[in-house]
Amino acid sequence: MTQQQQTQPAPPAHGGLAEGGAIFGGVLMLMNGILAILQGISAIAADDVYARIDAYVYKINLTGWGWILLVIGVIAVITGVGILKGLEWARVVGILLASLSMIAQFLFLPYSPIWSLIMIGIDFFVIWALATYHPQHRTPERRPA
């Protein structure tokens, strides 16, 4: 074995795409939380920001939606920070929270359709990134002798 072959680290057992996706998923979770907080505050503070819906099956007043989004946003920010720190509980909570956020955004569709679809897409990527990243399956890198 040549000296060059000995000094090269072994390729990660898990693809770089998934690991980078987990970091990006953490950043997206953090940003999603901040945006949900702002969305919630605007729904609580000024009900005239969003469209008025008269006949909607899942009718909740905008103040109620604002509080729901605000709470989800605060938990998402905390979870996003945990994901970026590599905490295992944060990855599991992140998947559950992104799923809950996806449902909440679906129910919020009539009030803000384009924004809700964008947030649903972000939630989908967060779920994928966090579900495919398994740090315990990585092999340690070889150090040069």
C-alpha positions in Angstrom: 0.0 0.0 0.0 1.4 3.4 -1.0 1.8 6.3 1.4 -0.9 8.2 -0.6 -3.4 5.4 -0.1 -2.7 5.3 3.7 -3.3 9.0 4.3 -6.6 9.3 2.5 -9.6 9.1 4.8 -12.1 6.5 4.1 -15.2 7.7 2.4 -18.1 8.2 4.8 -20.4 5.2 5.0 -23.4 7.5 4.6 -23.5 9.8 1.6 -22.5 13.4 1.9 -25.8 14.4 0.4 -27.8 13.0 3.4 -25.4 14.5 5.9 -25.5 17.9 4.2 -29.3 17.4 4.0 -29.5 16.9 7.7 -27.6 20.1 8.3 -29.7 21.9 5.8 -32.8 20.3 7.3 -31.8 21.8 10.7 -31.4 25.2 9.1 -34.7 24.9 7.4 -36.4 23.8 10.6 -34.9 26.9 12.3 -36.0 29.2 9.5 -39.4 27.5 9.3 -39.8 28.2 13.0 -38.9 31.8 12.7 -41.3 32.2 9.7 -44.1 30.5 11.6 -43.6 32.8 14.6 -43.8 35.8 12.3 -46.9 34.3 10.5 -48.5 33.6 13.9 -47.8 37.1 15.2 -49.3 38.7 12.1 -52.4 36.6 12.4 -52.8 37.5 16.1 -52.0 41.2 15.8 -53.9 42.1 12.6 -56.6 39.8 11.4 -56.9 41.9 8.2 -53.6 40.6 6.8 -55.1 37.3 5.6 -58.1 36.6 3.4 -61.5 36.2 5.0 -63.0 32.8 4.5 -66.7 32.4 5.1 -67.4 28.7 4.3 -64.5 26.5 5.3 -64.8 23.1 6.9 -61.9 23.7 9.4 -62.9 27.1 10.4 -60.9 28.6 13.3 -60.6 32.3 13.7 -57.3 33.9 12.7 -56.3 34.6 16.2 -56.6 30.9 17.0 -54.5 30.1 13.9 -52.0 32.7 15.0 -51.5 31.0 18.4 -51.2 27.6 16.8 -48.5 28.8 14.4 -46.7 30.8 17.1 -46.4 27.7 19.4 -45.3 25.5 16.5 -42.8 28.1 15.5 -41.2 28.4 19.0 -40.9 24.6 19.3 -39.4 24.5 15.7 -36.8 27.1 16.6 -35.7 25.1 19.7 -35.7 21.9 17.7 -33.8 23.4 14.8 -31.0 24.5 17.2 -31.0 21.0 18.6 -30.7 19.5 15.1 -27.7 21.7 14.3 -26.1 20.6 17.6 -26.5 17.0 16.5 -28.9 16.0 19.3 -30.7 12.7 18.6 -34.0 13.8 20.3 -34.1 16.9 18.1 -34.0 14.8 14.9 -37.0 12.7 16.0 -38.9 15.8 17.3 -38.0 17.5 14.1 -39.6 14.8 12.0 -42.8 14.9 14.1 -42.9 18.7 14.2 -42.4 19.0 10.4 -45.3 16.5 10.0 -47.4 18.6 12.3 -46.4 21.8 10.6 -47.3 20.2 7.2 -50.8 19.4 8.5 -51.2 22.9 10.0 -50.1 24.5 6.7 -52.6 22.3 4.8 -55.4 23.5 7.0 -54.2 27.1 6.6 -54.3 26.8 2.8 -57.4 29.0 2.2 -56.0 31.9 4.2 -52.6 32.0 2.4 -52.4 29.4 -0.4 -49.0 30.1 -2.0 -47.2 30.6 1.3 -48.7 27.4 2.7 -47.6 25.4 -0.3 -44.1 26.7 0.0 -44.1 25.8 3.7 -45.4 22.3 3.0 -42.6 21.8 0.5 -40.0 22.9 3.1 -41.6 20.6 5.7 -41.4 17.7 3.2 -37.6 18.3 2.7 -37.0 18.6 6.4 -38.8 15.2 7.0 -36.8 13.6 4.2 -33.4 15.0 5.3 -33.9 14.1 9.0 -35.3 10.6 8.2 -32.5 9.6 5.9 -29.6 10.7 8.2 -28.4 8.1 10.7 -25.2 9.2 12.3 -24.7 5.9 14.2 -24.2 4.1 10.8 -21.1 6.2 10.0 -17.7 4.5 10.1 -14.9 6.4 11.8 -12.4 8.0 9.5 -9.0 6.4 9.3 -6.1 8.5 10.6 -2.7 8.3 8.9 -0.2 6.2 10.7 
